[in-house]
């Protein structure tokens, strides 16, 4: 919650008003060091989902539920006292509440948990027997094979959303003269390959051919227009901060748009919040790239 926020000072202040914070963590992240509670902060390490000693299920982007084999920790058994998230939460619940009205420790058995899910969650009935069948399944009601919808006439209801008029500021918006070498672009931030939320497992991104995290992905024509060269080191400036010594990577990205990794790029901007949805702007942030 700390590092994902574009306004780190605001996030730090808000978290510091919570008396006690418990972090259940699979890897160290910035919040463990900066998102501290008012009186105390406890970091409780656990296995990540791929290290879980029991079989788990995952739902794919195509609505398939699959059973995963038991995981294996990257830590040796001699120096690891980690437990799974399920075991941690249920053990705390047991010590606080005992066995009445719920046998919390029984919920440490993921087979039993899947049986409960099959009884209580609509469309998930097959998960109760997946440990025996080993067969993946799709969730009932998720996939439409015919053009029929849950409306009075069975037809989908479509709405037209007008596109906003978007513009770019000029260089003076960033307190830089118009004749100064550089280019104004729209920045979108995202995760790298080997990153889960704000936890980074690998420095580079082989999918985008980016060697490290202190890079900016730019369109080849934008690089030429700005008078830059690929692999040149530049400064990237947003509406509240800047990052120096950033390497330019040329790639297949739309002209006028650039890409950088978060949470590092969060210090560039203080995201403006869209009034109707309350969503902060992470994907269309004006920046100046200059030397």
Backbone bond lengths (Angstrom), bond angles and torsions (degrees), N, CA, C in turn:
res aa  C-N    CA-C-N  psi(-1)  N-CA   C-N-CA  omega(-1)  CA-C   N-CA-C  phi
1 X - - - 1.460 - - 1.519 111.39 -
2 X 1.319 116.96 -31.31 1.461 119.34 -179.69 1.526 111.20 -71.21
3 X 1.330 116.46 -59.19 1.459 119.85 -171.45 1.519 113.23 -72.13
4 X 1.331 118.30 -22.47 1.462 120.24 179.71 1.524 111.80 -76.24
5 X 1.307 117.44 -12.84 1.461 121.93 -177.40 1.523 109.85 -83.79
6 X 1.348 118.91 130.61 1.464 119.39 179.57 1.522 113.78 -69.32
7 X 1.324 117.26 -19.84 1.464 120.77 178.03 1.525 107.83 -109.11
8 X 1.328 116.41 90.86 1.456 120.79 -173.42 1.525 112.67 -67.45
9 X 1.315 117.17 -33.53 1.459 119.67 178.63 1.524 110.75 -65.97
10 X 1.330 116.03 -41.84 1.461 120.07 178.25 1.527 110.33 -65.14
11 X 1.345 116.68 -40.99 1.461 120.58 179.58 1.527 111.01 -64.30
12 X 1.330 115.92 -42.67 1.475 120.64 179.69 1.518 110.70 -62.56
13 X 1.323 117.10 -43.10 1.466 121.23 -179.55 1.528 110.91 -65.70
14 X 1.333 116.98 -43.18 1.460 120.43 -178.50 1.523 111.23 -65.22
15 X 1.336 117.42 -44.10 1.461 120.65 179.88 1.525 111.51 -65.84
16 X 1.345 117.12 -32.68 1.465 120.61 -178.51 1.524 112.38 -70.16
17 X 1.326 117.74 -9.52 1.465 120.88 177.13 1.526 112.14 -89.39
18 X 1.344 116.51 -6.67 1.462 121.23 175.10 1.530 107.96 -86.86
19 X 1.319 117.29 127.39 1.461 120.16 -173.01 1.526 112.58 -61.84
20 X 1.332 117.16 -48.83 1.466 121.39 -179.11 1.518 109.35 -132.74
21 X 1.339 115.98 130.58 1.455 121.12 177.95 1.522 108.79 -117.63
22 X 1.339 115.53 130.34 1.458 122.30 173.06 1.530 107.76 -106.92
23 X 1.313 116.67 122.00 1.463 120.96 172.80 1.526 108.68 -103.18
24 X 1.324 116.44 122.61 1.456 121.45 171.08 1.518 105.54 -98.77
25 X 1.343 117.18 106.30 1.458 120.71 -168.06 1.508 113.73 -122.69
26 X 1.352 115.33 140.48 1.459 121.05 173.56 1.525 111.10 -95.02
27 X 1.337 117.16 -24.84 1.455 123.84 177.33 1.525 108.17 -147.03
28 X 1.322 118.42 153.97 1.472 119.31 174.70 1.527 110.57 -62.35
29 X 1.326 116.23 141.19 1.460 119.88 173.45 1.524 108.97 -140.87
30 X 1.321 116.32 171.57 1.467 121.18 -172.77 1.521 112.83 -59.60
31 X 1.320 117.27 -32.09 1.459 120.19 -179.90 1.510 113.47 -61.98
32 X 1.335 116.68 -30.52 1.466 120.68 179.32 1.526 111.61 -64.45
33 X 1.326 116.88 -24.88 1.458 121.13 -176.08 1.534 112.76 -103.71
34 X 1.330 117.05 -29.60 1.460 120.18 -174.11 1.533 113.78 -117.59
35 X 1.325 118.06 -25.31 1.465 120.47 179.88 1.504 111.03 -92.07
36 X 1.338 116.84 66.55 1.459 122.04 -171.44 1.521 112.46 -95.39
37 X 1.341 115.36 149.85 1.450 121.15 178.91 1.522 112.39 -75.33
38 X 1.315 115.33 168.88 1.461 121.41 -176.96 1.520 111.29 -63.29
39 X 1.333 117.92 -45.22 1.459 121.42 -176.84 1.528 113.33 -110.57
40 X 1.331 116.80 -39.22 1.459 118.38 -177.63 1.522 110.32 -156.17
41 X 1.327 114.52 152.33 1.459 122.28 178.20 1.519 108.03 -134.43
42 X 1.320 116.42 124.56 1.459 121.82 -179.51 1.525 109.02 -112.80
43 X 1.329 116.06 130.18 1.459 122.16 177.28 1.522 108.03 -107.89
44 X 1.331 116.57 116.11 1.456 122.47 -176.22 1.532 108.57 -109.87
45 X 1.332 118.94 103.20 1.468 121.40 -177.08 1.526 112.05 -75.78
46 X 1.328 115.71 140.81 1.468 121.49 179.41 1.535 109.06 -140.53
47 X 1.329 115.82 166.61 1.459 120.91 172.28 1.523 109.70 -65.37
48 X 1.334 116.49 147.04 1.452 117.21 168.27 1.525 108.69 -80.45
49 X 1.325 116.88 173.76 1.464 119.46 -170.65 1.527 112.83 -65.36
50 X 1.345 117.72 -24.83 1.456 120.28 -179.95 1.524 111.98 -84.01
51 X 1.322 117.12 -8.91 1.461 121.63 178.17 1.529 111.71 -103.90
52 X 1.333 116.79 -1.06 1.457 120.56 -174.68 1.529 111.23 -57.53
53 X 1.331 119.01 128.08 1.463 120.73 -177.15 1.525 113.82 -71.73
54 X 1.334 118.67 -8.67 1.453 121.94 176.68 1.526 109.98 -112.20
55 X 1.311 116.51 159.52 1.462 121.22 176.84 1.534 109.32 -65.04
56 X 1.314 115.84 139.19 1.458 121.23 178.35 1.520 108.80 -128.58
57 X 1.325 116.36 166.99 1.462 120.95 175.83 1.514 109.84 -117.76
58 X 1.319 115.62 149.97 1.455 121.62 174.72 1.520 108.47 -132.93
59 X 1.332 114.58 152.08 1.459 120.67 176.01 1.521 108.58 -108.20
60 X 1.322 116.87 123.41 1.455 121.25 -177.82 1.519 110.96 -78.29
61 X 1.333 115.37 171.03 1.456 120.03 177.06 1.509 113.15 -66.54
62 X 1.334 117.38 -12.88 1.464 122.01 178.40 1.524 112.19 -102.64
63 X 1.336 116.64 19.65 1.465 123.36 175.07 1.523 114.62 71.11
64 X 1.334 117.18 19.27 1.458 119.68 175.31 1.528 109.42 -93.54
65 X 1.333 115.80 131.55 1.462 121.89 174.17 1.517 107.74 -98.11
66 X 1.332 116.57 125.18 1.462 121.68 -175.91 1.530 110.25 -124.89
67 X 1.316 115.15 151.20 1.457 121.86 176.70 1.520 109.11 -94.76
68 X 1.330 116.81 125.76 1.463 122.04 179.59 1.521 110.61 -96.55
69 X 1.332 115.88 146.77 1.457 120.31 174.46 1.528 110.63 -69.49
70 X 1.315 115.83 166.08 1.451 120.57 176.05 1.530 109.40 -59.91
71 X 1.320 115.46 145.51 1.452 119.86 -179.15 1.520 112.09 -90.52
72 X 1.307 114.32 173.00 1.459 121.19 178.42 1.518 108.36 -132.94
73 X 1.330 116.43 129.95 1.456 121.05 -177.84 1.523 111.14 -74.83
74 X 1.333 115.49 147.68 1.459 120.32 173.82 1.525 111.53 -78.65
75 X 1.343 116.35 -7.39 1.461 121.37 178.83 1.523 110.09 -94.85
76 X 1.317 116.48 147.47 1.457 119.72 177.40 1.522 109.61 -74.03
77 X 1.325 115.96 151.88 1.466 120.56 -177.24 1.514 112.17 -65.42
78 X 1.326 117.61 -19.98 1.467 120.25 -176.77 1.523 112.66 -76.31
79 X 1.347 116.84 -25.23 1.470 118.04 -178.33 1.520 112.45 -120.86
80 X 1.325 116.79 16.48 1.463 119.70 -178.33 1.522 110.36 -117.83
81 X 1.308 115.50 124.35 1.464 121.26 174.31 1.524 109.47 -119.24
82 X 1.335 116.26 25.30 1.459 119.79 -176.77 1.517 111.28 -73.54
83 X 1.325 115.01 153.76 1.460 122.53 173.53 1.518 107.55 -130.21
84 X 1.316 117.03 171.12 1.454 120.94 -178.93 1.525 110.29 -79.30
85 X 1.327 115.88 163.26 1.466 120.38 176.28 1.521 111.19 -59.92
86 X 1.331 116.20 -41.55 1.466 120.43 -179.50 1.524 110.34 -60.82
87 X 1.335 116.75 -45.03 1.461 119.97 -179.49 1.524 111.49 -65.40
88 X 1.328 116.87 -39.02 1.457 120.54 179.77 1.533 111.26 -62.32
89 X 1.323 116.12 -51.00 1.463 120.34 -175.72 1.525 111.44 -66.18
90 X 1.324 116.92 -43.75 1.463 119.20 -178.51 1.518 112.19 -70.19
91 X 1.333 117.80 -32.23 1.462 120.32 178.50 1.529 110.60 -69.00
92 X 1.342 116.88 -40.35 1.463 119.87 175.62 1.519 110.05 -61.86
93 X 1.341 116.37 -43.87 1.467 120.34 179.74 1.526 111.45 -62.80
94 X 1.334 116.64 -39.77 1.461 119.81 179.32 1.530 111.16 -64.03
95 X 1.316 116.67 -43.69 1.465 119.93 -178.00 1.523 111.80 -67.82
96 X 1.329 116.62 -27.36 1.466 120.22 178.90 1.521 112.27 -85.42
97 X 1.336 117.18 -38.82 1.464 120.61 -168.75 1.522 114.53 -119.45
98 X 1.349 118.06 -6.95 1.457 118.82 -178.99 1.522 111.93 69.39
99 X 1.344 116.48 -145.07 1.465 121.09 -175.51 1.523 113.06 -109.92
100 X 1.299 117.45 10.55 1.464 120.27 -177.04 1.533 109.71 -122.08
101 X 1.314 120.76 121.74 1.477 126.96 7.17 1.527 113.51 -94.15
102 X 1.345 118.57 2.51 1.465 121.91 -175.96 1.517 109.15 -123.07
103 X 1.324 116.37 136.67 1.455 121.50 173.30 1.529 107.43 -84.08
104 X 1.330 115.65 90.16 1.456 120.92 -173.15 1.517 112.23 -62.94
105 X 1.322 117.33 -40.23 1.467 119.59 -177.73 1.531 112.08 -65.25
106 X 1.310 117.17 -27.19 1.465 119.71 176.65 1.528 110.59 -65.49
107 X 1.342 116.37 -26.12 1.455 120.44 178.85 1.523 112.76 -74.01
108 X 1.334 117.45 -3.04 1.453 120.15 173.51 1.530 111.33 -75.30
109 X 1.313 116.72 -13.06 1.464 121.95 176.61 1.526 108.00 -88.50
110 X 1.338 116.85 110.12 1.464 119.51 -175.25 1.531 112.64 -68.24
111 X 1.330 117.98 -24.62 1.467 120.36 175.05 1.526 109.25 -62.46
112 X 1.322 115.81 -44.16 1.464 121.23 178.86 1.535 110.78 -65.20
113 X 1.319 116.46 -39.18 1.465 120.06 177.94 1.525 110.44 -61.22
114 X 1.329 116.64 -42.57 1.460 119.85 179.16 1.537 111.71 -64.59
115 X 1.327 116.39 -34.46 1.466 119.13 175.85 1.527 110.92 -63.39
116 X 1.328 116.76 -40.79 1.466 120.14 178.39 1.520 111.51 -66.63
117 X 1.343 116.26 -39.78 1.468 119.45 178.61 1.527 109.81 -61.26
118 X 1.332 116.63 -42.97 1.457 120.57 -179.71 1.517 112.99 -61.69
119 X 1.329 117.00 -28.51 1.462 121.09 -179.19 1.529 112.94 -85.22
120 X 1.336 116.79 -22.87 1.469 118.70 -169.35 1.531 114.76 -114.33
121 X 1.333 118.48 -26.28 1.462 120.52 -174.61 1.530 109.55 -101.39
122 X 1.326 118.74 118.46 1.470 121.09 179.87 1.525 111.60 -58.21
123 X 1.324 116.16 134.52 1.450 121.73 177.89 1.508 114.51 89.59
124 X 1.346 117.40 -9.34 1.464 121.62 -176.30 1.532 112.90 -105.36
125 X 1.315 117.98 20.09 1.454 119.80 -174.26 1.528 112.80 -57.44
126 X 1.332 117.68 -35.90 1.466 121.00 -175.25 1.525 113.16 -69.87
127 X 1.334 117.80 -15.23 1.463 119.00 -178.86 1.528 111.24 -69.75
128 X 1.343 116.34 -21.61 1.460 120.19 -179.11 1.521 111.98 -68.02
129 X 1.336 116.96 -22.70 1.469 119.76 -177.16 1.525 112.80 -117.19
130 X 1.336 117.79 9.82 1.456 120.63 -175.81 1.527 112.18 -67.15
131 X 1.343 117.87 -26.38 1.466 120.11 178.31 1.525 111.07 -67.61
132 X 1.344 117.37 -26.45 1.454 120.97 178.10 1.528 111.42 -90.41
133 X 1.331 117.23 -43.96 1.464 120.81 -175.45 1.529 112.71 -80.77
134 X 1.354 116.63 -29.83 1.472 122.51 -175.67 1.535 111.85 60.98
135 X 1.329 117.38 15.32 1.463 121.94 -175.71 1.523 111.04 -96.42
136 X 1.337 116.43 130.63 1.455 119.79 174.43 1.522 109.52 -72.04
137 X 1.329 115.55 156.54 1.467 119.16 -178.38 1.520 109.46 -148.07
138 X 1.311 115.13 162.75 1.465 121.21 174.40 1.516 109.03 -102.86
139 X 1.303 116.63 150.16 1.462 122.65 -176.20 1.520 108.99 -79.13
140 X 1.318 116.52 131.55 1.460 121.30 -178.72 1.527 110.83 -58.92
141 X 1.322 115.38 136.53 1.458 120.31 175.22 1.513 114.83 83.63
142 X 1.345 117.91 0.66 1.461 120.81 -178.46 1.532 112.69 -91.45
143 X 1.322 116.98 -30.50 1.458 120.84 -174.32 1.523 109.74 -110.82
144 X 1.329 116.17 130.03 1.461 122.00 178.36 1.525 109.23 -99.87
145 X 1.321 116.74 114.76 1.472 121.35 176.80 1.517 111.35 -97.27
146 X 1.338 117.04 -11.55 1.457 121.82 176.64 1.527 108.08 -131.98
147 X 1.349 117.34 151.92 1.474 120.26 -179.15 1.528 112.58 -77.35
148 X 1.322 115.80 61.76 1.457 121.61 176.58 1.522 108.74 -126.54
149 X 1.337 115.71 133.38 1.450 120.59 -174.17 1.520 111.14 -126.47
150 X 1.304 115.81 162.27 1.462 121.60 -176.76 1.530 110.65 -80.90
151 X 1.321 115.28 64.12 1.474 123.32 176.63 1.522 107.84 -129.42
152 X 1.337 119.01 162.96 1.479 120.78 -178.02 1.528 113.98 -53.62
153 X 1.320 117.83 -37.70 1.468 119.94 -179.44 1.527 113.06 -101.54
154 X 1.346 117.07 3.46 1.443 120.29 178.14 1.512 115.18 77.37
155 X 1.336 116.59 5.00 1.457 120.56 -178.57 1.530 110.27 -105.88
156 X 1.318 115.15 151.19 1.456 119.89 177.72 1.524 110.24 -71.16
157 X 1.308 117.37 147.26 1.461 122.55 177.08 1.523 108.62 -103.96
158 X 1.306 116.51 117.81 1.454 121.71 -175.96 1.528 110.27 -107.23
159 X 1.311 116.38 142.02 1.450 122.13 179.12 1.529 109.43 -126.29
160 X 1.312 115.75 143.72 1.451 121.10 178.52 1.523 108.71 -98.74
161 X 1.322 116.66 123.27 1.456 122.02 177.76 1.526 108.51 -104.37
162 X 1.311 118.14 117.69 1.472 119.52 -179.49 1.521 111.26 -65.93
163 X 1.330 116.04 138.33 1.453 120.48 179.01 1.523 110.47 -76.74
164 X 1.318 117.93 137.36 1.470 120.11 179.27 1.524 111.33 -73.16
165 X 1.301 116.18 156.02 1.455 121.49 174.56 1.526 108.24 -83.93
166 X 1.311 116.36 111.05 1.461 121.32 -174.90 1.523 110.09 -104.24
167 X 1.299 115.53 144.12 1.462 120.65 179.77 1.522 109.32 -141.89
168 X 1.331 114.98 167.04 1.455 121.64 178.35 1.523 109.78 -114.20
169 X 1.332 118.06 140.13 1.463 119.43 173.55 1.528 110.26 -73.48
170 X 1.318 116.40 164.35 1.460 118.83 174.99 1.534 109.34 -92.65
171 X 1.316 116.43 -179.40 1.461 120.58 -175.26 1.517 113.14 -64.15
172 X 1.325 116.59 -29.69 1.464 119.53 -179.21 1.521 112.04 -63.59
173 X 1.324 116.78 -23.10 1.472 121.63 176.13 1.526 110.48 -60.00
174 X 1.340 116.89 -26.47 1.460 122.38 -178.77 1.529 111.53 -103.99
175 X 1.333 116.02 17.22 1.475 122.28 179.90 1.521 111.75 60.04
176 X 1.324 116.17 38.08 1.456 122.69 177.26 1.524 107.90 -127.11
177 X 1.310 117.16 138.17 1.456 121.26 -178.94 1.518 112.58 -64.76
178 X 1.349 116.07 149.30 1.453 120.50 -177.17 1.522 113.06 -63.60
179 X 1.326 117.03 -26.35 1.464 120.06 -178.92 1.524 113.20 -85.15
180 X 1.331 116.01 -6.26 1.472 119.17 -179.70 1.525 109.29 -70.49
181 X 1.351 118.30 134.83 1.469 120.88 179.90 1.531 111.56 -58.97
182 X 1.310 114.75 131.24 1.459 119.01 179.16 1.512 111.17 158.34
183 X 1.324 116.11 -177.24 1.458 121.34 -177.89 1.522 109.60 -151.55
184 X 1.341 116.19 141.14 1.462 122.18 175.79 1.531 108.07 -92.55
185 X 1.313 116.39 127.97 1.458 122.30 -177.99 1.523 110.54 -131.65
186 X 1.323 115.13 169.22 1.462 121.44 172.30 1.523 108.03 -99.24
187 X 1.320 116.83 125.58 1.464 122.06 -177.33 1.524 111.15 -99.41
188 X 1.324 114.95 133.24 1.456 121.60 167.51 1.507 108.50 -117.27
189 X 1.313 117.97 134.29 1.463 120.91 179.72 1.522 110.04 -108.16
190 X 1.325 115.94 154.00 1.461 119.32 179.67 1.509 111.52 -166.40
191 X 1.318 115.03 -175.29 1.455 121.37 -178.92 1.518 110.31 -88.45
192 X 1.313 115.17 158.76 1.451 121.30 174.41 1.527 109.71 -95.82
193 X 1.325 114.84 167.89 1.456 119.50 166.81 1.529 107.20 -63.71
194 X 1.323 117.27 132.13 1.462 119.57 -177.48 1.508 112.63 85.41
195 X 1.333 117.44 25.27 1.460 121.55 177.23 1.516 108.43 -133.51
196 X 1.330 117.07 136.04 1.461 121.88 175.06 1.517 107.93 -122.34
197 X 1.328 115.61 116.23 1.462 121.20 -172.15 1.537 108.72 52.70
198 X 1.322 118.85 -122.18 1.467 119.21 -179.46 1.529 112.61 -98.23
199 X 1.326 117.29 4.80 1.463 120.59 -179.39 1.526 108.83 -91.94
200 X 1.329 116.55 120.39 1.460 122.72 -175.70 1.526 109.64 -100.99
201 X 1.334 116.48 124.09 1.461 121.68 179.18 1.525 112.00 -101.25
202 X 1.347 117.36 -28.63 1.458 121.78 179.87 1.523 108.92 -133.84
203 X 1.325 116.79 140.63 1.460 121.40 -175.08 1.519 112.16 -73.03
204 X 1.328 118.08 -39.72 1.457 121.27 -177.31 1.520 112.93 -93.01
205 X 1.324 115.34 -179.65 1.463 122.09 179.22 1.522 107.40 -137.92
206 X 1.334 116.58 96.86 1.462 119.60 -174.80 1.514 112.14 -70.94
207 X 1.336 119.07 -22.89 1.459 120.84 178.43 1.528 111.29 -66.24
208 X 1.332 117.22 -38.36 1.461 121.29 -178.70 1.529 112.33 -100.35
209 X 1.338 116.58 2.87 1.463 122.20 -179.07 1.532 110.76 59.65
210 X 1.332 116.31 39.98 1.456 122.55 177.79 1.528 108.11 -105.44
211 X 1.334 118.16 121.35 1.473 120.59 -170.93 1.516 114.90 -74.64
212 X 1.324 117.69 -26.50 1.461 120.31 -179.32 1.525 108.66 -154.71
213 X 1.312 116.89 179.95 1.461 120.36 -170.11 1.530 113.31 -87.05
214 X 1.314 118.22 -13.23 1.460 120.74 -178.34 1.525 109.76 -95.53
215 X 1.341 114.07 59.24 1.456 122.18 -177.03 1.520 109.71 -132.44
216 X 1.336 115.27 162.95 1.457 121.96 171.00 1.523 107.40 -130.03
217 X 1.323 116.42 126.93 1.458 122.35 179.27 1.521 108.53 -88.78
218 X 1.339 116.32 121.78 1.466 121.66 -176.08 1.520 110.66 -128.84
219 X 1.337 115.40 154.88 1.448 122.25 174.12 1.533 109.71 -69.09
220 X 1.334 119.58 140.13 1.477 121.01 -178.55 1.524 113.45 -56.15
221 X 1.348 117.64 -37.78 1.460 119.68 -179.65 1.519 111.15 -69.37
222 X 1.340 117.76 -35.99 1.471 120.38 176.85 1.518 110.87 -63.93
223 X 1.319 117.06 -36.31 1.467 120.52 178.30 1.524 110.00 -63.05
224 X 1.337 116.70 -42.74 1.460 121.15 178.97 1.525 110.92 -67.24
225 X 1.341 116.49 -44.77 1.464 121.53 -179.13 1.522 111.33 -58.42
226 X 1.328 116.50 -39.29 1.464 120.58 -178.82 1.519 112.62 -78.48
227 X 1.338 117.23 -9.05 1.453 120.14 -177.59 1.524 113.38 79.48
228 X 1.340 115.92 23.18 1.456 120.40 -179.54 1.521 110.55 -98.79
229 X 1.325 115.23 176.88 1.453 123.39 171.47 1.522 108.35 -130.58
230 X 1.328 116.02 151.70 1.464 119.31 177.46 1.518 109.87 -61.04
231 X 1.317 115.74 141.36 1.467 126.42 -179.22 1.536 112.07 76.71
232 X 1.325 116.73 1.54 1.465 119.18 173.92 1.522 109.37 -67.37
233 X 1.312 116.93 147.88 1.457 122.28 177.68 1.525 109.34 -93.70
234 X 1.335 116.25 130.20 1.463 121.31 -175.55 1.524 110.04 -134.66
235 X 1.328 114.95 174.88 1.460 122.39 173.39 1.526 108.71 -107.92
236 X 1.311 116.62 135.63 1.468 122.27 177.45 1.523 107.85 -114.24
237 X 1.346 115.88 124.74 1.456 121.15 -174.81 1.520 110.67 -122.36
238 X 1.333 115.48 132.88 1.455 121.22 176.03 1.516 110.76 -111.12
239 X 1.331 116.35 -157.31 1.469 118.92 -176.22 1.528 113.59 -83.51
240 X 1.348 117.88 -7.96 1.470 118.75 176.68 1.522 114.06 -135.62
241 X 1.320 118.58 -17.68 1.460 119.67 -175.92 1.513 111.96 -152.56
242 X 1.331 116.19 177.24 1.451 120.37 179.00 1.517 110.62 -145.90
243 X 1.331 115.09 157.42 1.454 122.78 177.04 1.521 107.95 -124.29
244 X 1.313 116.30 129.10 1.465 122.06 -178.93 1.524 110.65 -102.12
245 X 1.324 115.20 163.31 1.460 122.41 175.02 1.531 111.85 60.36
246 X 1.333 116.33 40.81 1.460 122.28 179.31 1.529 109.34 -93.59
247 X 1.320 116.94 129.17 1.463 121.56 -177.01 1.531 111.23 -84.45
248 X 1.333 116.56 133.10 1.458 121.79 176.95 1.524 109.80 -81.25
249 X 1.340 116.02 129.20 1.452 122.60 174.20 1.524 107.78 -118.10
250 X 1.309 117.71 125.05 1.459 122.65 178.56 1.516 109.12 -85.17
251 X 1.339 116.24 133.27 1.457 118.47 -177.86 1.509 113.79 -161.82
252 X 1.326 114.76 -179.13 1.459 121.97 -176.27 1.527 109.84 -82.32
253 X 1.327 115.21 77.38 1.457 121.57 176.93 1.518 107.26 -130.22
254 X 1.309 116.72 148.93 1.457 121.73 -175.12 1.527 111.51 -58.62
255 X 1.320 116.08 142.06 1.457 120.80 178.38 1.535 110.04 -62.26
256 X 1.317 115.56 136.74 1.458 121.03 -178.15 1.508 114.12 90.38
257 X 1.336 116.05 -2.32 1.467 121.70 -176.66 1.528 109.01 -123.75
258 X 1.316 116.78 147.96 1.461 122.42 175.49 1.524 109.30 -133.39
259 X 1.327 115.22 161.96 1.465 120.90 -178.69 1.516 109.60 -132.95
260 X 1.338 116.18 136.83 1.457 122.56 173.43 1.523 109.11 -139.67
261 X 1.336 115.51 164.62 1.458 120.38 -178.41 1.531 111.43 -86.61
262 X 1.318 113.84 144.67 1.455 119.29 168.66 1.527 107.87 -106.44
263 X 1.322 121.66 151.88 1.473 125.46 14.00 1.522 115.04 -87.60
264 X 1.336 119.16 -2.35 1.466 119.68 -175.23 1.528 111.80 -57.66
265 X 1.350 116.73 -41.89 1.462 120.77 -175.26 1.528 112.96 -76.80
266 X 1.326 117.23 -6.18 1.471 119.08 -178.24 1.524 113.09 -62.74
267 X 1.322 117.79 -25.30 1.460 119.73 -177.84 1.526 112.12 -72.55
268 X 1.336 117.40 -10.07 1.461 120.05 -178.81 1.517 112.80 -72.54
269 X 1.314 117.09 -30.38 1.458 118.91 -169.13 1.528 111.50 -141.22
270 X 1.295 113.60 156.19 1.458 121.71 168.34 1.514 106.17 -109.04
271 X 1.317 115.56 107.24 1.455 120.16 -168.94 1.522 112.21 -63.08
272 X 1.314 115.40 129.41 1.454 120.78 173.75 1.525 108.71 -77.88
273 X 1.319 116.28 141.31 1.460 121.06 -174.53 1.522 109.98 -98.56
274 X 1.339 115.95 129.64 1.460 121.28 177.44 1.524 108.74 -69.97
275 X 1.329 116.69 130.83 1.460 121.74 -169.22 1.525 112.27 -63.92
276 X 1.327 117.82 -47.03 1.463 119.66 -173.68 1.524 113.28 -73.33
277 X 1.333 117.07 -43.18 1.461 119.80 -175.79 1.522 112.98 -92.07
278 X 1.347 117.14 -20.34 1.451 120.26 -175.93 1.512 113.09 73.34
279 X 1.328 117.57 17.89 1.461 122.87 -176.62 1.525 110.27 -93.63
280 X 1.325 117.85 128.79 1.480 119.50 176.30 1.520 111.08 -73.86
281 X 1.330 115.83 150.86 1.461 121.23 -179.12 1.520 109.72 -81.47
282 X 1.327 115.85 114.08 1.467 121.48 175.14 1.530 110.85 -113.55
283 X 1.330 117.16 -22.26 1.455 120.78 -168.77 1.518 114.22 -106.09
284 X 1.312 119.02 -7.67 1.461 119.64 178.11 1.515 108.52 -140.02
285 X 1.317 115.47 79.21 1.467 122.19 -177.12 1.521 109.29 -116.68
286 X 1.346 119.04 120.99 1.473 119.73 177.97 1.523 111.16 -67.68
287 X 1.323 115.47 135.78 1.470 121.68 176.39 1.520 109.49 -136.42
288 X 1.317 115.87 158.82 1.450 121.94 172.31 1.519 108.07 -114.09
289 X 1.330 115.32 127.04 1.462 121.83 176.00 1.530 106.27 -107.27
290 X 1.332 116.72 117.87 1.471 118.93 -176.33 1.517 110.11 -146.12
291 X 1.324 115.05 164.85 1.463 120.52 -179.09 1.505 110.66 -105.20
